[in-house]
Amino acid sequence: MRLRMSRNHTKRTGDYLEGMISDYYFMQGKPKTKGWRADSSRLLTCLQFMFAIYATSLLLYMSPSMDLRGRISQHLSKFVLTPHVVSRVQDVGRMIESGGCEYEKVDFEQKKSNDSVTIKMKKELYQEVLDFQSKSIGTETLSELMAMKSKWDLKGPNLPRITVILNHFKRKTLCAQLDSLLNQTLPFHHVWVVFFGSSIGTSLKQIVKSYNNSKISFISSNYDFKYYGRFQMALQTEADLVYILDDDMIPGKKMLEILAHVAGTDKYRNAVLGSIGRILPFRQKDFTFPSYRKFRSKEAGLYVPDPAYDITVDKVVRVDFLSSSWFLSSELVKTLFIETPFTFTTGEDLHLSYQLQKYRDAGSFVLPVDPDDKETWGDSEHRLAYVSETTVIFKDIVKVRDDQWWKALSTGYVTQWASMYPQSIDALFYAHSVEEVQALAPLIVKFKATTGKKAYLVVSGGQFCSCEVAAPVLKWSKNVCNERRFKIIDLGIHSLSGGSNSEVPILQAVYASMKGMIKIHNPSVVITVSDIDPNVRKALSLATETSTNGTTLVLLPKESVSKALWIADLRSTALPYWNRMKLSINIITQNRAPSLLRLLTSLNNAFYLGDTVPITFNMDSKVDEATLQLVKSFEWAHGPKIIRRRIIQGGLIRAVSESWYPSSDDDFGLLLEDDIEVSPFYYLWIKYTVLSYYYDPKASLPELSAVSLYTPRLVEVVKERPKWNPTEFFKKIHPNTPYLQQLPCSWGAVFFPKHWREFYAYMNMRFTENAKENPVQIPKSRTNGWQASWKKFLIDMMYLRGYVSLYPNFPNQTSFTTNHMEPGAHISAKDNVVQHDKSDFEVPLMQQDFTKLLPGGKLPQASKLPSLNLFNRAVSLKGLKAAGAKLGKDVLECQENEIVVVNHETGLPSHCAAF
């Protein structure tokens, strides 16, 4: 009972008092009688008692701590008065000057819009949101929510402890809020009434005192802690849950029960719940985002619920942030202060939801209501919001809040727009310093200049590298930093790390922001420099590895960026495979140490894009000392070095074919004899072609078995060995188009894992020391007489099954390898009657950016590549298979329109199939 009488020694019934009062009035209206003196003491006692009641009432009415206008009759009736006596006391009360509790006058109707265009736009957007959420996360009505299993037993002993924090400044709603809370169906643990820098603080304090409830406390300060102060207070609670209310929110009597139950469910345990929320703006057709207060704009977002536009909530709605009330676990409150807020003057509502999602993966939800039961409403009198002006209507505050939500969205906040319309871009570049922006600039500019490509730059921000510093490096206007458009994204890492020397804040901030950015934009790759700060590298690695869209982290050495501009020409479907290709270099050597040294020097001078590339030396049993010493002393900075030596001399056919075997479908083998020399650009050619034609799901080229680094000058499989100039041959298509040919290259080629396993199985079934015993005799081919040649068997298999190699084609047969034609197992061999002219085999090595020479400056699509048969004649891929099927000498007997199909895991033949 809020009103307590200090003196209550004698309790009298209402009937007795009524009798005294009635007698008093009756005696006043009658003449004196003989017995008046006998009753004089009784009348005096009655008058004295009535005066005591009057005096007490007057004192209480004059006290600032009480509001007796609506209470004195109620409390006195409980104490001594019956209803028909109360009316007389109330008459007295109305004559006394009012004080204490005040109530806001809400004497106007709820605002309603008559703008049919805006109503239509908002309702359409709201329905789109509801439809999306219904399919993606599921939405529930209030009854469905209350039927869900909850950790809190609201009917039993496992009741949650709830601290309610009421923040007051000007509105006269405290009594209404306290009355509602005291009548909740689920009792609160504590109520903290907080007021910071309020002009009515004294009055508020007296109201709290008047309730005389130990569970209701007041906390005040002359300093205005603004909107974040109440959340700072929430950090101190020992309760399980916290309910923070603005002063215009009068919750229905069932709200604590509803909120606690929902917060105890598995689905909404890690969430913040409320009654009002906002859905942030959507992107416009010009790729910019409007102000959230833009008039007549569907993309401006939604206020939910919004009585002005008849937008109600009958199912739970996920919003971008909550307003006016927040119900969450006390543990989650801490998240608000991980990052320094964008501003302390406003926006704590957005900052809370942003931080909760970013660091706790927690959502913000507006709960549904029962439209027929106002006690289920968290905002039982929405008109209170219009009683006094709110800061969000002022132009300068709108600008600040626009900047704030844009900052959140551009640093990884997955809004409803981002969820409903997931983006798909090619690359996100990350630079932690201005030097890194400078290093990445050529590739960023190339992406921006490439038609159909989309890429953004993400910078760390603040003291590390801000947008304003990065923009001029790319020769972009600093205005891009003020636009609500994705181009340069400033993460503002300093807001978390400050001046800390610890790596933890930076790692946490980069990871959390980039995780959100990847989820929003779904980039194929995140590109940065390989020597970036190790902690930033860890964060980027973690963000990409934990993404569900297959985003790949690409680490490029600064010196290699300008050599890898062709990355921008890769399809977005190929980019995620950047780190999949594992190339191993396999060198076959024996006793040509000077030649080997030349090869190793050229390999060391090549560009490897920061990739790990192991190197293996395969030496026959007769290897000389000079070669052994060279192999031992050779230092390889790009991966492990492996040395293998045979005990029994195997010869070239075994030395080559047994030099490498794939460990997976991502393991590619580069086979090099020691008289080969490579171009500095050889690895770039390999990676570019393998990503384009092997990994790209849109490039269907299963016939491709290898990539050659060398362009031949002779047609070596015919007796006359005529000269061959592909630049001239393909000039009608494009003089420098790469081409496919049914011929493997032995002077520098990368072999594909599936086809090499297949080759092993084929060679095992067909190998014979006597070439004449080989059943495969290709019409008019010199290869039929080749002996002790691994290449002969590979040619046979490729001919029978229609396989091809990709060849480069640049002016003057400039290639990525050259053959110096030095004496060995074939060249100058006693049994080799063919004379060799070095000029027919030595070709210039590529020493420039080769992509500029390609058709359109990039590799053609797989379907545009011309194909040649074994004899350098233009034949379609289907025609190549037809020729092999017609020969019909494969390991399985097939029909004339069939070829052998193999098990690619083992390489063994499986069955025949029509092509």
CORJOTA-V167895 format. One record per pair of residues at least 24 apart in sequence whose C-alpha atoms are under 6 Angstrom apart, sorted by the first residue. I is the first residue (numbers start at 1). J is the second residue. Records with the same first field share a line. If there is no record, write none. Layout:
# CORJOTA-V167895
I->J  J
This chain:
# CORJOTA-V167895
2->211
3->75
14->80  81  82
64->99  100
65->100  206  207  210
66->100  210
67->99  100  101
102->172
103->172  173
104->172
110->383
111->308
112->308
113->308  309
118->296
119->309
121->298
139->315  316
140->315  316
141->314  315
142->368
149->265
150->261  264  265
151->264
152->264
161->189  239  240
162->188  189  239  241  242
163->189  190  191  239  242
164->191  242  243  244
165->191  192  193  244
166->193  245
167->194  195  246  247
168->195  247
169->198
177->250
180->253
184->253  254
185->254
186->256  257
190->215  216
191->216
192->217  218
193->218
194->218  219  220
195->220
196->220  221  222  223  224
197->222  223  224
240->329  330
241->328  329  330
242->327  328  330
243->326  327
244->325  326
245->324  325
246->324
248->384  385
249->379
250->379  380
251->378  379  380
252->375  376  377  378
253->375
254->375  376
255->376
270->362
271->362  363  364
272->327  328  364
273->326  327  364  365  366
274->325  326  366
275->366  367  378
276->304  322  323  366
277->304  319  321  322  323
278->302  303  304  319  320  321
279->319  320
282->417
288->484  485
289->484
313->368
314->368  369
315->368
316->366  367  368
317->365  366
318->364  365
319->364  365
320->415
321->350  353
322->349
323->349
339->495  496
340->495
358->512
411->491  513
412->513  516  517
413->516
418->520
422->520
423->521
424->521  522  523
425->454  523
426->454  455  523  524  572
427->455  523  524  525  526
428->455  456  457  526
429->457  458  526  527  528
430->458  459  528
431->459
432->459  460
433->464  465
434->465
439->558
443->565
447->568
456->487
457->488
458->488  489
459->490
460->490  491  492  493
461->490  491  492  493
462->492  494
507->535  536  539
510->539
511->539  543
515->543
524->551  572  575  576
525->551  552  553  576
526->553  554
527->554
528->555
529->555  556  557  558
530->555  556  557
551->576
552->576
556->609  610
557->610
560->609
573->696
574->691  695  696
581->666
582->666  667  668
583->613  668  669
584->613  614  615  669
585->615  670
586->616  670  671
587->617  618  672  673
588->618  673
589->619  674
590->619  620  623
591->623  624
593->626  627
595->674  675
596->674
599->677
602->678
605->680
606->680
607->680
612->638  639
613->638  639
614->639  640  641
615->641
616->641  642  643
617->643  644
618->644
619->645
620->645  646  649
621->646  647  648  649
653->788  789  790
662->753
665->753
668->751  752  753
669->750  751
670->749  750
672->748
675->820
676->818  819
677->817  818
678->816  817
679->816  817  845  846
682->816
699->862
703->803  804
704->804  805
705->752  755  804  805
706->750  751  752  805
707->749  750  805  806
708->745  749  806  807
709->748  749  816  817
710->815  816  817
711->808  813  815
713->840
717->781  782
718->781  782
719->782
736->809  810  854
738->807  808  809
739->806  807  865  866  867
740->804  805  806  867
741->804  805  867  868  869
742->804  869  870
743->870
754->904
757->907
758->907
761->907  908
776->889
799->884
800->884
801->881  884
802->880  881
814->843  844  845  846
815->845  846
816->845  846
818->842  843
